[in-house]
Amino acid sequence: MTYSPQSAPRFEQKTLISINSSTSFRLAHTTLYQPVLEHIRTLENHIQKVLSLSGQLIEKQTAVDVGSFELHQLCREDSYDE
């Protein structure tokens, strides 16, 4: 018997893992990844907190800068009056 690329396969190809075991395989891996997912959630919460605090700090710094600008301007105006 000779091989030809056009010949049909004589045996059906089957996957090594059945559909049922594939589902259980994925579920097992989900439980293995659980600590990693929790760590990612913790990191996301920390990042959100840092972003929130950074925003508050920027707002306060802007208010301080504007306030100090106004004080400098008042000092200049006072020095011109003398």
Secondary structure as UniProt FT lines:
FT   TURN            5..6
FT   HELIX           19..81
//
